[in-house]
Amino acid sequence: MQGSTRSRPHGQATHTGISAVVWIEPGRAVVVRGGDGADVASFEVEIPHLAAITPPALAEVAHSIGDVDRVLVMGTADLRTALEREIVAIGHRPETIRESEASGPVDEAGMIERLRRLR
């Protein structure tokens, strides 16, 4: 796994009021973030098809998620699992992660609807 690890004091949870939804598939990942009065922002990250250079792209996706209370990860099983591991590796709490095997791709409007249901 790539990415930096940062430690959190054990048992201390942060609450930002912000959630994120991620769609990941071969070739790209789309992140939609928002919450508690914040505007919704979306980011797209290219996911290379070469396994050797995929981890830095997954780290970029995980960092673009930022500090959130909940994150829903959707997409192909292998990339979804790899991204979830990267999210935890950079310091997010595993209990913040939700997953879905939604068939896709999911459009941005659908992702925003799922984001609103996460809150």
C-alpha positions in Angstrom: 0.0 0.0 0.0 1.1 3.5 -0.6 0.2 6.5 1.4 1.3 8.0 4.7 0.2 6.7 8.0 -0.8 9.1 10.7 -1.8 8.0 14.2 -4.9 9.0 16.0 -5.2 8.8 19.8 -6.9 5.5 20.5 -10.7 5.7 21.0 -10.9 9.4 19.9 -13.4 10.0 17.2 -13.7 13.1 15.2 -17.0 14.3 13.8 -16.9 16.6 10.8 -20.4 16.3 9.6 -19.0 15.5 6.2 -19.5 12.3 4.2 -18.2 11.0 0.9 -19.3 8.6 -1.8 -16.7 7.0 -4.2 -17.3 5.1 -7.4 -14.2 3.2 -8.5 -13.6 1.2 -11.7 -10.8 0.4 -14.0 -9.6 3.7 -15.4 -11.1 6.1 -12.9 -12.5 7.0 -9.5 -15.1 9.7 -8.8 -15.4 11.1 -5.3 -18.3 13.2 -4.1 -18.0 15.0 -0.7 -20.3 17.2 1.3 -22.3 17.6 4.4 -23.7 19.8 7.1 -24.3 22.9 5.1 -21.3 22.4 2.9 -21.5 22.5 -0.8 -21.1 19.2 -2.6 -17.7 18.9 -4.3 -16.7 16.2 -6.8 -13.2 15.0 -7.9 -12.2 12.5 -10.6 -8.9 10.6 -10.4 -7.4 8.5 -13.2 -6.8 4.9 -12.1 -4.0 3.4 -14.3 -4.6 -0.1 -15.6 -1.1 -1.2 -14.7 -1.0 -2.9 -11.2 2.5 -1.4 -10.5 1.3 2.2 -10.7 -2.2 1.8 -9.3 -1.3 2.2 -5.6 -0.3 5.9 -5.9 -3.6 6.6 -7.6 -5.5 4.9 -4.8 -3.6 7.0 -2.3 -4.6 10.1 -4.2 -8.3 9.0 -4.1 -8.0 8.3 -0.4 -6.5 11.7 0.3 -9.2 13.4 -1.8 -11.8 11.8 0.5 -10.3 13.8 3.3 -11.5 13.7 6.9 -15.1 12.4 6.8 -17.6 10.8 9.2 -18.7 8.2 6.6 -17.5 7.1 3.2 -19.4 4.8 0.9 -17.2 2.9 -1.6 -18.9 1.5 -4.7 -17.4 -0.2 -7.7 -15.6 -3.3 -8.7 -14.7 -5.6 -5.9 -10.9 -5.7 -6.3 -10.5 -1.9 -6.6 -13.1 -1.3 -3.9 -11.2 -3.5 -1.4 -7.8 -2.0 -2.4 -9.2 1.5 -1.9 -10.7 0.6 1.5 -7.3 -0.7 2.6 -5.7 2.6 1.5 -8.3 4.7 3.3 -7.5 2.9 6.6 -3.7 3.0 5.9 -3.8 6.9 5.7 -5.5 7.0 9.1 -9.2 6.8 8.6 -11.2 4.7 11.1 -12.4 1.4 9.5 -15.8 1.9 11.0 -16.4 5.0 8.8 -16.3 2.8 5.6 -19.5 1.5 4.0 -19.5 -0.5 0.8 -21.9 -1.3 -2.0 -21.7 -3.6 -4.9 -23.8 -1.3 -7.0 -23.7 -2.0 -10.7 -22.5 1.0 -12.5 -21.2 3.3 -13.5 -23.2 5.5 -11.2 -23.7 9.1 -12.4 -23.0 12.1 -10.2 -26.6 12.7 -9.4 -27.0 9.2 -8.1 -23.8 9.6 -6.0 -25.2 12.9 -4.6 -28.4 11.1 -3.6 -26.5 8.4 -1.9 -24.4 11.0 -0.1 -27.5 12.7 1.3 -28.7 9.3 2.6 -25.3 8.7 4.4 -25.9 11.8 6.7 
